[in-house]
Structures are given as C-alpha cells and as structure tokens.
C-alpha cells in the first residue's frame, strides 16, 4: 500500500494491531514523498483493516490541516484532513 506524504516524520505503522514495515520512497519536489507500507498479513476480499500511523507533522506539512474540536460536529475531538489529490506513484 502506498500513501502520499509531505514533510512528515513517521515513527510506527500498525495494521489491525500488528506492526507493519514501512519505507519512504524518493522525495519529489512538489508531490512529496511516497510512504510504502508492507502489510503484515495477506488481505482477503472484503476484509476490513485498521491502519494506524504514528507520525509528527511540521510547519512545512502544507497538505495537512486541522479542525479544532469546536469546528467538528461532535465538538469533542480534533479532525485531521488532507487537501492532496490521489496520485499513483
């Protein structure tokens, strides 16, 4: 699985609670850097998975934006979203 990133530091990736291997690809000047995640198991058709990524953003992470809890419908938790376009790398 490949995800787009830009100026993120990734510490850990888990899939359904299992540690997953990950590696960054070659950095592109305006597209960012692909993050390739190797799943720790084979996926079955229709199988649901939960991917958790422990990361730290930076002020240069222009593709990420946050809503404060007050800006969300539940008003309890912040919300992280991305303005990036889906790219095949």
C-alpha positions as a printed Julia matrix, in Angstrom:
89×3 Matrix{Float64}:
   0.0     0.0    0.0
   1.35    3.42  -0.91
   0.28    6.69   0.69
   1.31   10.22  -0.16
   3.17   12.21   2.5
   4.82   15.58   2.68
   7.25   16.62   5.38
   6.1    14.02   7.91
   8.19   12.01  10.32
   6.7     8.52  10.69
   7.57    6.55  13.81
   5.39    3.43  13.6
   2.72    1.79  11.44
   0.34   -0.93  12.62
  -2.35   -2.81  10.71
  -5.06   -4.43  12.83
  -2.74   -4.02  15.81
   0.23   -5.78  14.16
   3.47   -3.93  13.41
   3.9    -3.24   9.7
   7.11   -2.49   7.85
   7.25    0.84   6.05
   9.71    2.74   3.89
   9.77    6.15   2.26
  10.27    6.37  -1.49
  12.1     9.06  -3.4
  11.15   12.62  -2.44
   9.54   14.71  -5.19
   9.85   18.5   -5.14
   6.11   19.27  -5.05
   4.34   15.9   -4.8
   6.0    14.93  -1.52
   7.3    11.51  -0.57
   5.53    8.15  -1.02
   5.16    6.02   2.11
   5.08    2.33   1.21
   3.52    0.07   3.84
   4.02   -3.7    3.73
   1.02   -5.37   5.33
   1.92   -7.98   7.97
  -0.64  -10.43   6.52
  -2.49  -11.25   3.29
  -5.74   -9.36   2.77
  -8.89  -11.33   1.97
 -11.53   -9.87  -0.31
 -13.87   -7.7    1.76
 -11.62   -7.8    4.83
 -11.71   -4.64   6.91
  -8.43   -3.29   8.23
  -7.42   -0.52  10.58
  -4.17    1.22   9.69
  -2.64    3.35  12.44
   0.28    5.64  11.68
   2.23    7.31  14.47
   3.67   10.47  12.94
   4.74   14.03  13.57
   3.97   16.84  11.16
   5.89   20.05  10.73
   5.02   23.62   9.71
   6.16   22.63   6.19
   3.43   19.93   6.04
   1.25   22.17   3.89
  -1.03   19.35   2.75
  -2.36   18.7    6.27
  -4.9    20.84   8.07
  -6.67   20.51  11.4
 -10.16   21.32  12.63
 -10.27   22.15  16.32
 -12.78   20.14  18.38
 -15.14   23.13  18.28
 -15.15   23.0   14.46
 -16.31   19.36  14.31
 -19.86   18.03  14.54
 -19.21   16.17  17.82
 -17.17   19.06  19.29
 -15.06   16.57  21.3
 -12.05   15.66  19.12
  -9.84   17.48  16.6
 -10.0    16.32  12.98
  -7.03   15.95  10.59
  -7.67   16.18   6.86
  -5.68   16.46   3.65
  -6.17   18.62   0.58
  -3.96   16.39  -1.58
  -5.08   14.73  -4.77
  -4.82   10.97  -5.11
  -1.73   10.08  -7.15
  -0.43    6.78  -8.45
   3.31    6.68  -7.83
